[in-house]
């Protein structure tokens, strides 16, 4: 006769850890909007560097 696995584990008396309240410090906000990329910049955001000899 087997004992179900949920009966083998004893119940913990300590409360489950977890963040209940919001963080005390607000998230940092950017100072200004990012500048628009130049028309030469690729639309996907890849960094392209010219090949120098």
C-alpha distance matrix in Angstrom:
0.0 3.8 6.8 9.7 12.5 15.0 13.6 13.8 17.5 19.8 22.6 25.9 28.8 31.4 32.7 32.1 35.1 37.4 41.0 41.7 45.5 48.0 49.4 52.4 54.6 55.7 55.3 58.4 60.7 63.1 66.7 68.1 67.2 66.9 70.0 70.1 70.0 73.1 73.7 73.2 69.6 67.1 65.2 61.7 62.4 62.7 64.8 67.7 70.0 73.2 73.4 76.0 77.9
3.8 0.0 3.8 6.4 8.8 11.6 10.6 10.6 14.2 16.8 19.6 22.8 25.9 28.3 29.4 28.7 31.6 33.8 37.4 38.2 42.0 44.4 45.7 48.8 50.9 52.0 51.5 54.7 57.0 59.3 62.9 64.4 63.4 63.2 66.3 66.5 66.3 69.5 70.1 69.7 66.0 63.5 61.7 58.2 58.8 59.1 61.2 64.1 66.4 69.6 69.9 72.5 74.4
6.8 3.8 0.0 3.8 6.3 8.4 6.9 7.3 10.8 13.3 15.9 19.2 22.3 24.7 25.9 25.4 28.4 30.7 34.3 35.0 38.8 41.3 42.7 45.7 47.9 49.1 48.9 52.1 54.4 56.9 60.5 62.1 61.3 61.1 64.4 64.7 64.7 68.0 68.7 68.4 64.7 62.4 60.5 57.0 57.5 57.9 60.0 63.0 65.4 68.7 69.1 71.7 73.7
9.7 6.4 3.8 0.0 3.8 5.5 5.6 7.0 9.6 12.5 14.5 17.8 20.9 23.1 23.8 22.9 25.9 27.9 31.5 32.1 35.9 38.3 39.9 42.9 45.1 46.1 45.8 49.1 51.3 53.8 57.3 58.8 57.9 57.9 61.1 61.3 61.4 64.7 65.4 65.2 61.5 59.1 57.1 53.7 54.3 54.9 57.1 60.1 62.5 65.9 66.4 69.1 71.2
12.5 8.8 6.3 3.8 0.0 3.8 5.4 5.2 7.0 10.5 12.6 15.4 18.9 20.7 21.3 20.2 22.9 25.0 28.6 29.6 33.4 35.6 36.9 40.0 42.1 43.2 42.8 45.9 48.3 50.7 54.3 55.8 55.0 54.8 58.1 58.4 58.4 61.7 62.6 62.3 58.6 56.3 54.4 51.0 51.4 51.8 53.9 57.0 59.3 62.7 63.2 65.8 67.9
15.0 11.6 8.4 5.5 3.8 0.0 3.8 5.5 5.8 8.5 9.7 12.8 16.1 18.0 18.4 17.4 20.5 22.5 26.1 26.7 30.5 33.0 34.5 37.5 39.8 40.8 40.7 44.0 46.3 48.9 52.4 54.1 53.3 53.4 56.8 57.2 57.4 60.8 61.8 61.7 58.0 55.8 53.7 50.4 50.8 51.5 53.6 56.8 59.2 62.7 63.4 66.0 68.3
13.6 10.6 6.9 5.6 5.4 3.8 0.0 3.8 5.5 7.3 9.2 12.7 15.6 18.2 19.2 18.9 22.2 24.6 28.2 28.7 32.4 35.2 36.6 39.4 41.9 43.2 43.3 46.6 49.1 51.8 55.2 57.0 56.4 56.6 60.0 60.6 60.9 64.3 65.3 65.2 61.5 59.4 57.3 54.0 54.3 55.0 57.0 60.2 62.6 66.1 66.8 69.2 71.5
13.8 10.6 7.3 7.0 5.2 5.5 3.8 0.0 3.8 6.4 9.5 12.4 15.6 17.9 19.4 19.0 21.9 24.5 28.2 29.2 32.9 35.5 36.6 39.4 41.7 43.2 43.1 46.3 48.9 51.6 55.0 56.9 56.4 56.4 59.8 60.4 60.5 63.9 65.0 64.7 61.0 58.9 57.1 53.7 53.8 54.3 56.1 59.3 61.4 64.9 65.4 67.8 69.9
17.5 14.2 10.8 9.6 7.0 5.8 5.5 3.8 0.0 3.8 6.4 8.9 12.4 14.3 15.7 15.2 18.1 20.9 24.6 25.6 29.3 31.9 32.9 35.6 38.0 39.5 39.6 42.8 45.4 48.1 51.5 53.5 53.1 53.2 56.7 57.4 57.7 61.1 62.3 62.1 58.3 56.4 54.6 51.2 51.2 51.8 53.5 56.8 58.9 62.4 63.1 65.4 67.7
19.8 16.8 13.3 12.5 10.5 8.5 7.3 6.4 3.8 0.0 3.8 6.3 9.3 11.8 13.8 14.2 17.2 20.3 23.9 24.6 28.2 31.1 32.2 34.6 37.2 39.0 39.4 42.7 45.5 48.3 51.6 53.7 53.6 53.9 57.4 58.4 58.8 62.4 63.8 63.7 59.9 58.1 56.3 53.0 52.8 53.6 55.2 58.5 60.6 64.2 65.0 67.2 69.5
22.6 19.6 15.9 14.5 12.6 9.7 9.2 9.5 6.4 3.8 0.0 3.8 6.5 9.1 10.5 11.2 14.6 17.6 21.0 21.4 25.0 28.0 29.4 31.7 34.5 36.2 36.8 40.2 42.9 45.9 49.1 51.3 51.2 51.7 55.3 56.4 57.0 60.6 62.1 62.1 58.4 56.7 54.7 51.6 51.3 52.4 54.0 57.5 59.6 63.3 64.3 66.5 69.0
25.9 22.8 19.2 17.8 15.4 12.8 12.7 12.4 8.9 6.3 3.8 0.0 3.8 5.5 7.6 8.7 11.7 15.0 18.5 19.0 22.5 25.6 26.6 28.7 31.5 33.5 34.2 37.5 40.4 43.5 46.5 48.9 49.0 49.6 53.2 54.4 55.1 58.7 60.4 60.5 56.7 55.3 53.4 50.3 49.8 50.8 52.3 55.8 57.8 61.5 62.5 64.6 67.1
28.8 25.9 22.3 20.9 18.9 16.1 15.6 15.6 12.4 9.3 6.5 3.8 0.0 3.8 6.5 9.1 11.9 15.2 18.2 18.3 21.5 24.8 25.9 27.6 30.7 32.9 34.0 37.4 40.3 43.5 46.4 48.9 49.3 50.1 53.8 55.2 56.1 59.8 61.6 61.8 58.0 56.8 54.9 51.9 51.3 52.5 53.8 57.4 59.4 63.1 64.3 66.2 68.9
31.4 28.3 24.7 23.1 20.7 18.0 18.2 17.9 14.3 11.8 9.1 5.5 3.8 0.0 3.8 6.5 8.6 12.0 14.9 15.3 18.4 21.6 22.4 24.1 27.1 29.3 30.5 33.8 36.8 40.0 42.8 45.4 45.9 46.7 50.4 51.9 52.9 56.5 58.4 58.7 54.9 53.8 52.0 49.0 48.2 49.5 50.7 54.3 56.2 59.9 61.2 63.1 65.8
32.7 29.4 25.9 23.8 21.3 18.4 19.2 19.4 15.7 13.8 10.5 7.6 6.5 3.8 0.0 3.8 6.2 9.1 11.8 11.9 15.1 18.4 19.6 21.5 24.6 26.5 27.7 31.1 34.0 37.2 40.1 42.6 43.0 43.9 47.6 49.0 50.1 53.8 55.7 56.1 52.3 51.2 49.2 46.4 45.7 47.1 48.5 52.2 54.2 58.0 59.4 61.4 64.2
32.1 28.7 25.4 22.9 20.2 17.4 18.9 19.0 15.2 14.2 11.2 8.7 9.1 6.5 3.8 0.0 3.8 6.4 9.8 10.6 14.2 17.0 18.1 20.6 23.3 25.0 25.6 29.1 31.8 35.0 38.0 40.3 40.5 41.2 44.9 46.2 47.1 50.8 52.5 52.8 49.1 47.9 45.9 43.0 42.3 43.7 45.2 48.8 50.9 54.7 56.0 58.1 61.0
35.1 31.6 28.4 25.9 22.9 20.5 22.2 21.9 18.1 17.2 14.6 11.7 11.9 8.6 6.2 3.8 0.0 3.8 7.1 9.0 12.1 14.5 15.1 17.5 20.0 21.9 22.5 25.8 28.7 31.8 34.8 37.2 37.5 38.2 41.9 43.4 44.3 47.9 49.9 50.1 46.4 45.4 43.5 40.6 39.8 41.1 42.4 46.0 48.0 51.8 53.2 55.2 58.0
37.4 33.8 30.7 27.9 25.0 22.5 24.6 24.5 20.9 20.3 17.6 15.0 15.2 12.0 9.1 6.4 3.8 0.0 3.8 6.1 9.2 11.2 12.1 15.0 17.3 18.8 19.2 22.7 25.4 28.5 31.6 33.9 34.1 34.9 38.6 40.0 41.1 44.7 46.6 47.1 43.4 42.4 40.4 37.6 36.8 38.4 39.8 43.5 45.6 49.3 50.9 53.0 56.0
41.0 37.4 34.3 31.5 28.6 26.1 28.2 28.2 24.6 23.9 21.0 18.5 18.2 14.9 11.8 9.8 7.1 3.8 0.0 3.8 5.9 7.5 8.5 11.5 13.9 15.2 16.0 19.5 22.2 25.5 28.4 30.8 31.2 32.2 35.9 37.5 38.8 42.5 44.6 45.2 41.5 40.8 38.7 36.2 35.3 37.1 38.4 42.1 44.2 48.0 49.8 51.8 54.9
41.7 38.2 35.0 32.1 29.6 26.7 28.7 29.2 25.6 24.6 21.4 19.0 18.3 15.3 11.9 10.6 9.0 6.1 3.8 0.0 3.8 6.9 9.2 11.7 14.7 15.7 17.1 20.8 23.1 26.6 29.4 31.7 32.1 33.5 37.2 38.8 40.4 44.1 46.1 47.0 43.4 42.7 40.4 38.1 37.3 39.4 40.8 44.6 46.8 50.6 52.6 54.6 57.8
45.5 42.0 38.8 35.9 33.4 30.5 32.4 32.9 29.3 28.2 25.0 22.5 21.5 18.4 15.1 14.2 12.1 9.2 5.9 3.8 0.0 3.8 6.5 8.5 11.6 12.6 14.5 18.2 20.5 24.1 26.6 29.0 29.7 31.4 35.1 36.9 38.7 42.5 44.6 45.7 42.2 41.8 39.5 37.5 36.5 38.8 40.0 43.8 45.9 49.7 51.8 53.7 57.1
48.0 44.4 41.3 38.3 35.6 33.0 35.2 35.5 31.9 31.1 28.0 25.6 24.8 21.6 18.4 17.0 14.5 11.2 7.5 6.9 3.8 0.0 3.8 6.4 8.7 9.1 10.8 14.6 16.7 20.3 22.9 25.3 26.0 27.7 31.4 33.2 35.1 38.9 41.1 42.2 38.8 38.5 36.3 34.4 33.3 35.7 36.9 40.6 42.7 46.4 48.7 50.6 54.0
49.4 45.7 42.7 39.9 36.9 34.5 36.6 36.6 32.9 32.2 29.4 26.6 25.9 22.4 19.6 18.1 15.1 12.1 8.5 9.2 6.5 3.8 0.0 3.8 5.6 7.0 8.7 12.2 15.0 18.5 21.0 23.7 24.7 26.2 30.0 32.1 33.8 37.5 40.0 40.9 37.5 37.4 35.5 33.6 32.1 34.3 35.1 38.9 40.7 44.4 46.6 48.3 51.7
52.4 48.8 45.7 42.9 40.0 37.5 39.4 39.4 35.6 34.6 31.7 28.7 27.6 24.1 21.5 20.6 17.5 15.0 11.5 11.7 8.5 6.4 3.8 0.0 3.8 6.5 9.4 12.2 15.0 18.7 20.5 23.6 25.1 26.9 30.6 33.0 35.0 38.6 41.3 42.2 39.0 39.2 37.5 35.8 34.1 36.3 36.8 40.5 42.1 45.8 48.1 49.5 52.9
54.6 50.9 47.9 45.1 42.1 39.8 41.9 41.7 38.0 37.2 34.5 31.5 30.7 27.1 24.6 23.3 20.0 17.3 13.9 14.7 11.6 8.7 5.6 3.8 0.0 3.8 6.5 8.7 11.7 15.2 17.0 20.1 21.9 23.6 27.2 29.8 31.7 35.3 38.1 39.0 35.8 36.3 34.8 33.2 31.2 33.4 33.7 37.4 38.9 42.5 44.8 46.2 49.6
55.7 52.0 49.1 46.1 43.2 40.8 43.2 43.2 39.5 39.0 36.2 33.5 32.9 29.3 26.5 25.0 21.9 18.8 15.2 15.7 12.6 9.1 7.0 6.5 3.8 0.0 3.8 6.4 8.7 12.4 14.3 17.2 18.7 20.6 24.2 26.7 28.8 32.4 35.1 36.3 33.1 33.6 31.9 30.6 28.8 31.2 31.8 35.4 37.1 40.7 43.2 44.7 48.2
55.3 51.5 48.9 45.8 42.8 40.7 43.3 43.1 39.6 39.4 36.8 34.2 34.0 30.5 27.7 25.6 22.5 19.2 16.0 17.1 14.5 10.8 8.7 9.4 6.5 3.8 0.0 3.8 6.3 9.8 12.5 15.1 16.1 17.6 21.3 23.7 25.5 29.2 31.8 32.8 29.6 30.0 28.4 26.9 25.1 27.5 28.1 31.7 33.5 37.1 39.6 41.2 44.8
58.4 54.7 52.1 49.1 45.9 44.0 46.6 46.3 42.8 42.7 40.2 37.5 37.4 33.8 31.1 29.1 25.8 22.7 19.5 20.8 18.2 14.6 12.2 12.2 8.7 6.4 3.8 0.0 3.8 6.7 9.1 12.0 13.6 14.9 18.6 21.3 23.1 26.6 29.5 30.5 27.4 28.2 26.9 25.7 23.5 25.9 26.0 29.6 31.1 34.6 37.2 38.6 42.2
60.7 57.0 54.4 51.3 48.3 46.3 49.1 48.9 45.4 45.5 42.9 40.4 40.3 36.8 34.0 31.8 28.7 25.4 22.2 23.1 20.5 16.7 15.0 15.0 11.7 8.7 6.3 3.8 0.0 3.8 6.4 8.7 10.2 12.1 15.6 18.3 20.6 24.1 26.9 28.2 25.3 26.3 24.8 24.1 22.0 24.8 25.0 28.4 30.1 33.5 36.4 37.9 41.6
63.1 59.3 56.9 53.8 50.7 48.9 51.8 51.6 48.1 48.3 45.9 43.5 43.5 40.0 37.2 35.0 31.8 28.5 25.5 26.6 24.1 20.3 18.5 18.7 15.2 12.4 9.8 6.7 3.8 0.0 3.8 5.6 7.1 8.6 12.1 15.0 17.2 20.6 23.6 24.9 22.2 23.5 22.3 21.9 19.5 22.2 22.2 25.5 27.0 30.3 33.3 34.7 38.4
66.7 62.9 60.5 57.3 54.3 52.4 55.2 55.0 51.5 51.6 49.1 46.5 46.4 42.8 40.1 38.0 34.8 31.6 28.4 29.4 26.6 22.9 21.0 20.5 17.0 14.3 12.5 9.1 6.4 3.8 0.0 3.8 7.1 9.2 11.9 15.2 17.7 20.7 24.0 25.4 23.1 25.0 24.0 24.1 21.6 24.3 23.9 26.8 28.0 31.0 34.2 35.3 39.0
68.1 64.4 62.1 58.8 55.8 54.1 57.0 56.9 53.5 53.7 51.3 48.9 48.9 45.4 42.6 40.3 37.2 33.9 30.8 31.7 29.0 25.3 23.7 23.6 20.1 17.2 15.1 12.0 8.7 5.6 3.8 0.0 3.8 6.3 8.6 11.9 14.7 17.6 20.7 22.5 20.4 22.4 21.4 21.9 19.6 22.5 22.3 25.0 26.4 29.3 32.6 33.8 37.6
67.2 63.4 61.3 57.9 55.0 53.3 56.4 56.4 53.1 53.6 51.2 49.0 49.3 45.9 43.0 40.5 37.5 34.1 31.2 32.1 29.7 26.0 24.7 25.1 21.9 18.7 16.1 13.6 10.2 7.1 7.1 3.8 0.0 3.8 6.3 8.8 11.9 15.0 17.8 19.8 17.7 19.4 18.0 18.7 16.8 20.0 20.2 22.9 24.7 27.6 31.0 32.6 36.4
66.9 63.2 61.1 57.9 54.8 53.4 56.6 56.4 53.2 53.9 51.7 49.6 50.1 46.7 43.9 41.2 38.2 34.9 32.2 33.5 31.4 27.7 26.2 26.9 23.6 20.6 17.6 14.9 12.1 8.6 9.2 6.3 3.8 0.0 3.8 6.4 8.7 12.1 15.0 16.6 14.3 16.1 15.1 15.8 13.5 16.5 16.5 19.2 20.9 23.8 27.2 28.8 32.6
70.0 66.3 64.4 61.1 58.1 56.8 60.0 59.8 56.7 57.4 55.3 53.2 53.8 50.4 47.6 44.9 41.9 38.6 35.9 37.2 35.1 31.4 30.0 30.6 27.2 24.2 21.3 18.6 15.6 12.1 11.9 8.6 6.3 3.8 0.0 3.8 6.3 9.0 12.2 14.0 12.3 14.8 14.3 15.7 13.5 16.3 16.0 18.1 19.7 22.1 25.7 27.3 31.0
70.1 66.5 64.7 61.3 58.4 57.2 60.6 60.4 57.4 58.4 56.4 54.4 55.2 51.9 49.0 46.2 43.4 40.0 37.5 38.8 36.9 33.2 32.1 33.0 29.8 26.7 23.7 21.3 18.3 15.0 15.2 11.9 8.8 6.4 3.8 0.0 3.8 6.5 9.0 11.3 9.9 12.0 11.3 13.4 11.8 14.8 15.1 16.8 18.8 21.0 24.7 26.6 30.3
70.0 66.3 64.7 61.4 58.4 57.4 60.9 60.5 57.7 58.8 57.0 55.1 56.1 52.9 50.1 47.1 44.3 41.1 38.8 40.4 38.7 35.1 33.8 35.0 31.7 28.8 25.5 23.1 20.6 17.2 17.7 14.7 11.9 8.7 6.3 3.8 0.0 3.8 6.5 7.9 6.2 8.8 8.9 11.1 9.3 11.7 11.7 13.1 15.2 17.3 21.0 23.0 26.8
73.1 69.5 68.0 64.7 61.7 60.8 64.3 63.9 61.1 62.4 60.6 58.7 59.8 56.5 53.8 50.8 47.9 44.7 42.5 44.1 42.5 38.9 37.5 38.6 35.3 32.4 29.2 26.6 24.1 20.6 20.7 17.6 15.0 12.1 9.0 6.5 3.8 0.0 3.8 5.3 5.5 8.9 10.0 12.8 11.3 13.0 12.6 12.9 14.5 15.9 19.7 21.5 25.1
73.7 70.1 68.7 65.4 62.6 61.8 65.3 65.0 62.3 63.8 62.1 60.4 61.6 58.4 55.7 52.5 49.9 46.6 44.6 46.1 44.6 41.1 40.0 41.3 38.1 35.1 31.8 29.5 26.9 23.6 24.0 20.7 17.8 15.0 12.2 9.0 6.5 3.8 0.0 3.8 5.5 7.8 8.9 12.3 11.9 13.3 13.6 13.3 15.3 16.2 19.8 22.0 25.4
73.2 69.7 68.4 65.2 62.3 61.7 65.2 64.7 62.1 63.7 62.1 60.5 61.8 58.7 56.1 52.8 50.1 47.1 45.2 47.0 45.7 42.2 40.9 42.2 39.0 36.3 32.8 30.5 28.2 24.9 25.4 22.5 19.8 16.6 14.0 11.3 7.9 5.3 3.8 0.0 3.8 6.4 9.0 11.8 11.0 11.3 11.0 10.0 11.8 12.4 16.0 18.3 21.7
69.6 66.0 64.7 61.5 58.6 58.0 61.5 61.0 58.3 59.9 58.4 56.7 58.0 54.9 52.3 49.1 46.4 43.4 41.5 43.4 42.2 38.8 37.5 39.0 35.8 33.1 29.6 27.4 25.3 22.2 23.1 20.4 17.7 14.3 12.3 9.9 6.2 5.5 5.5 3.8 0.0 3.8 6.4 8.6 7.2 8.0 8.1 8.2 10.8 12.6 16.1 18.7 22.2
67.1 63.5 62.4 59.1 56.3 55.8 59.4 58.9 56.4 58.1 56.7 55.3 56.8 53.8 51.2 47.9 45.4 42.4 40.8 42.7 41.8 38.5 37.4 39.2 36.3 33.6 30.0 28.2 26.3 23.5 25.0 22.4 19.4 16.1 14.8 12.0 8.8 8.9 7.8 6.4 3.8 0.0 3.8 5.6 5.7 6.3 8.0 8.4 11.8 13.6 16.7 19.8 23.1
65.2 61.7 60.5 57.1 54.4 53.7 57.3 57.1 54.6 56.3 54.7 53.4 54.9 52.0 49.2 45.9 43.5 40.4 38.7 40.4 39.5 36.3 35.5 37.5 34.8 31.9 28.4 26.9 24.8 22.3 24.0 21.4 18.0 15.1 14.3 11.3 8.9 10.0 8.9 9.0 6.4 3.8 0.0 3.8 5.6 7.8 10.5 11.7 15.2 17.4 20.4 23.5 26.8
61.7 58.2 57.0 53.7 51.0 50.4 54.0 53.7 51.2 53.0 51.6 50.3 51.9 49.0 46.4 43.0 40.6 37.6 36.2 38.1 37.5 34.4 33.6 35.8 33.2 30.6 26.9 25.7 24.1 21.9 24.1 21.9 18.7 15.8 15.7 13.4 11.1 12.8 12.3 11.8 8.6 5.6 3.8 0.0 3.8 5.8 9.3 11.2 15.0 17.6 20.2 23.4 26.7
62.4 58.8 57.5 54.3 51.4 50.8 54.3 53.8 51.2 52.8 51.3 49.8 51.3 48.2 45.7 42.3 39.8 36.8 35.3 37.3 36.5 33.3 32.1 34.1 31.2 28.8 25.1 23.5 22.0 19.5 21.6 19.6 16.8 13.5 13.5 11.8 9.3 11.3 11.9 11.0 7.2 5.7 5.6 3.8 0.0 3.8 6.4 9.2 12.6 15.7 18.4 21.4 24.9
62.7 59.1 57.9 54.9 51.8 51.5 55.0 54.3 51.8 53.6 52.4 50.8 52.5 49.5 47.1 43.7 41.1 38.4 37.1 39.4 38.8 35.7 34.3 36.3 33.4 31.2 27.5 25.9 24.8 22.2 24.3 22.5 20.0 16.5 16.3 14.8 11.7 13.0 13.3 11.3 8.0 6.3 7.8 5.8 3.8 0.0 3.8 6.3 9.8 12.9 15.2 18.4 21.7
64.8 61.2 60.0 57.1 53.9 53.6 57.0 56.1 53.5 55.2 54.0 52.3 53.8 50.7 48.5 45.2 42.4 39.8 38.4 40.8 40.0 36.9 35.1 36.8 33.7 31.8 28.1 26.0 25.0 22.2 23.9 22.3 20.2 16.5 16.0 15.1 11.7 12.6 13.6 11.0 8.1 8.0 10.5 9.3 6.4 3.8 0.0 3.8 6.6 10.1 12.6 15.3 18.8
67.7 64.1 63.0 60.1 57.0 56.8 60.2 59.3 56.8 58.5 57.5 55.8 57.4 54.3 52.2 48.8 46.0 43.5 42.1 44.6 43.8 40.6 38.9 40.5 37.4 35.4 31.7 29.6 28.4 25.5 26.8 25.0 22.9 19.2 18.1 16.8 13.1 12.9 13.3 10.0 8.2 8.4 11.7 11.2 9.2 6.3 3.8 0.0 3.8 6.6 9.3 12.3 15.7
70.0 66.4 65.4 62.5 59.3 59.2 62.6 61.4 58.9 60.6 59.6 57.8 59.4 56.2 54.2 50.9 48.0 45.6 44.2 46.8 45.9 42.7 40.7 42.1 38.9 37.1 33.5 31.1 30.1 27.0 28.0 26.4 24.7 20.9 19.7 18.8 15.2 14.5 15.3 11.8 10.8 11.8 15.2 15.0 12.6 9.8 6.6 3.8 0.0 3.8 6.4 8.8 12.4
73.2 69.6 68.7 65.9 62.7 62.7 66.1 64.9 62.4 64.2 63.3 61.5 63.1 59.9 58.0 54.7 51.8 49.3 48.0 50.6 49.7 46.4 44.4 45.8 42.5 40.7 37.1 34.6 33.5 30.3 31.0 29.3 27.6 23.8 22.1 21.0 17.3 15.9 16.2 12.4 12.6 13.6 17.4 17.6 15.7 12.9 10.1 6.6 3.8 0.0 3.8 6.2 9.7
73.4 69.9 69.1 66.4 63.2 63.4 66.8 65.4 63.1 65.0 64.3 62.5 64.3 61.2 59.4 56.0 53.2 50.9 49.8 52.6 51.8 48.7 46.6 48.1 44.8 43.2 39.6 37.2 36.4 33.3 34.2 32.6 31.0 27.2 25.7 24.7 21.0 19.7 19.8 16.0 16.1 16.7 20.4 20.2 18.4 15.2 12.6 9.3 6.4 3.8 0.0 3.8 6.6
76.0 72.5 71.7 69.1 65.8 66.0 69.2 67.8 65.4 67.2 66.5 64.6 66.2 63.1 61.4 58.1 55.2 53.0 51.8 54.6 53.7 50.6 48.3 49.5 46.2 44.7 41.2 38.6 37.9 34.7 35.3 33.8 32.6 28.8 27.3 26.6 23.0 21.5 22.0 18.3 18.7 19.8 23.5 23.4 21.4 18.4 15.3 12.3 8.8 6.2 3.8 0.0 3.8
77.9 74.4 73.7 71.2 67.9 68.3 71.5 69.9 67.7 69.5 69.0 67.1 68.9 65.8 64.2 61.0 58.0 56.0 54.9 57.8 57.1 54.0 51.7 52.9 49.6 48.2 44.8 42.2 41.6 38.4 39.0 37.6 36.4 32.6 31.0 30.3 26.8 25.1 25.4 21.7 22.2 23.1 26.8 26.7 24.9 21.7 18.8 15.7 12.4 9.7 6.6 3.8 0.0
